[in-house]
């Protein structure tokens, strides 16, 4: 089941991140219920278009400026926990990939694999924004650098990343 509020929040995050161009680090966002955010911080009401017309369950994203990743993004996410006021979370991350017909050629060694993909003439840059909620809803959007006018989307676009984000909410 797709959660319209989650989809809307992820599309807004993708627009926000895309303003910074490409070659950005991973960016982490808490997703909170907009009505609760405005109730806790009334000064934010003027930044929210038509607060009284918000659909039930509307989400606002709050970027986690201190989030930094090391060599293993999943390990970094496994160290994160969220307070109960956080309804969900999202991550924007850029990665390189090669077409499926080249997957068998990718070396087993992680460093060699990274070099293979980074140096291959058929590599593609992709930015994905994946989000999950405490209710178990997942969604993702993706944009290819080579085809920026198209936005790809699916409920479980990057399953492993969705799993890692979901664990941050269950701790």
VOGU-3710 file (C-alpha; in Angstrom, 3 decimals, decimal comma):
1> xxxxxxxxxx> 0,000/0,000/0,000  1,384/3,399/-0,958  1,208/6,216/1,574  0,451/9,466/-0,266  2,030/11,538/2,525  5,278/9,571/2,262  5,342/9,890/-1,522  4,769/13,655/-1,286  7,520/14,041/1,336  10,031/12,065/-0,748
11> xxxxxxxxxx> 9,262/14,055/-3,879  9,787/17,269/-1,920  13,103/15,947/-0,549  14,218/14,985/-4,056  13,409/18,500/-5,335  15,250/20,032/-2,385  18,340/17,855/-2,845  18,387/18,322/-6,622  18,814/22,089/-6,159  22,326/21,307/-4,914
21> xxxxxxxxxx> 23,267/19,513/-8,122  25,120/16,224/-8,302  28,058/14,771/-6,367  26,527/15,351/-2,943  27,057/13,268/0,172  24,256/11,127/1,594  21,604/13,246/3,326  19,349/11,955/6,106  15,909/13,323/6,991  13,498/12,771/9,871
31> xxxxxxxxxx> 9,859/12,694/8,777  7,433/14,189/11,270  3,723/14,818/11,138  3,337/18,385/9,915  0,415/19,093/12,255  2,506/18,033/15,265  5,477/20,083/14,055  3,369/23,227/13,668  1,730/22,643/17,068  5,183/22,327/18,695
41> xxxxxxxxxx> 6,697/25,215/16,714  3,903/27,695/15,818  6,436/30,022/14,164  6,772/27,424/11,393  3,099/27,771/10,431  3,871/30,641/8,054  6,331/28,408/6,154  3,691/25,734/5,586  1,321/26,547/2,751  -2,302/26,553/3,929
51> xxxxxxxxxx> -1,787/24,830/7,269  -5,547/24,437/7,708  -5,831/22,572/4,389  -3,167/19,963/5,106  -4,281/16,402/4,450  -4,360/14,074/7,438  -0,960/12,562/7,981  0,967/15,205/6,000  4,695/14,857/6,626  7,466/17,414/6,905
61> xxxxxxxxxx> 11,117/16,542/6,497  13,838/17,765/8,817  17,357/17,328/7,505  19,872/15,876/9,944  22,802/18,186/9,299  25,232/16,198/11,450  24,806/12,974/9,462  28,072/11,809/7,915  28,778/8,473/6,293  31,898/6,401/6,346
71> xxxxxxxxxx> 32,856/3,403/4,260  29,647/1,467/5,004  26,357/3,354/4,794  24,336/0,477/6,272  26,644/0,309/9,320  26,235/4,059/9,749  22,445/3,733/9,633  22,521/0,851/12,113  23,878/3,275/14,732  20,861/5,594/14,425
81> xxxxxxxxxx> 17,723/5,584/16,515  14,843/8,040/16,386  12,597/9,386/19,142  8,916/8,412/19,091  7,992/11,819/17,636  9,647/10,829/14,354  7,019/9,207/12,134  9,503/8,022/9,504  12,831/8,765/7,900  14,347/9,189/4,470
91> xxxxxxxxxx> 17,761/9,090/2,895  18,988/10,730/-0,295  22,075/9,075/-1,709  23,919/9,019/-5,020  25,469/5,882/-6,416  27,094/4,571/-9,572  25,853/1,443/-11,262  26,448/-0,520/-14,429  23,840/-2,199/-16,644  22,783/-5,740/-15,696
101> xxxxxxxxxx> 24,716/-7,329/-18,565  27,951/-6,265/-16,818  27,135/-7,544/-13,333  28,927/-10,874/-13,880  32,117/-8,918/-14,677  32,151/-7,034/-11,374  35,029/-8,245/-9,163  34,248/-9,799/-5,764  36,721/-7,558/-3,931  34,809/-4,436/-2,781
111> xxxxxxxxxx> 37,588/-1,984/-3,689  38,131/-3,565/-7,095  34,364/-3,599/-7,667  34,107/0,100/-6,837  36,934/0,905/-9,247  35,407/-1,272/-11,966  32,059/0,511/-11,732  33,536/4,015/-11,379  35,789/3,595/-14,408  33,435/1,711/-16,701
121> xxxxxxxxxx> 32,240/3,708/-19,745  28,678/2,339/-19,333  28,337/3,427/-15,697  25,355/5,555/-14,705  24,874/8,006/-11,857  21,645/7,718/-9,907  20,227/9,672/-6,980  17,727/7,756/-4,888  15,544/9,038/-2,102  14,132/6,196/-0,027
131> xxxxxxxxxx> 11,760/6,626/2,880  10,028/4,440/5,428  7,423/5,013/8,123  6,859/3,414/11,495  3,703/1,881/10,020  5,901/-0,107/7,627  5,254/1,847/4,439  8,227/2,173/2,069  8,722/4,163/-1,065  11,545/5,417/-3,208
141> xxxxxxxxxx> 12,180/7,819/-6,035  15,223/7,903/-8,299  16,669/10,184/-10,933  19,372/9,279/-13,426  21,950/11,957/-14,078  21,828/11,079/-17,780  18,038/11,509/-17,921  17,173/14,180/-15,315  13,675/14,917/-16,592  12,401/11,469/-15,563
151> xxxxxxxxxx> 11,666/10,475/-11,997  11,464/6,735/-11,357  9,415/5,509/-8,398  8,361/2,299/-6,664  7,176/1,005/-3,302  10,369/-0,930/-2,597  12,824/0,708/-4,984  15,967/-0,162/-3,006  14,971/-2,970/-0,608  18,261/-3,138/1,321
161> xxxxxxxxxx> 18,224/0,586/1,991  14,575/0,425/3,047  15,467/-2,381/5,468  18,312/-0,345/6,973  16,093/2,719/7,380  13,315/0,644/8,943  15,762/-0,676/11,559  16,472/2,923/12,657  12,793/3,269/13,558  12,474/-0,006/15,433
171> x> 15,347/0,489/17,857
//
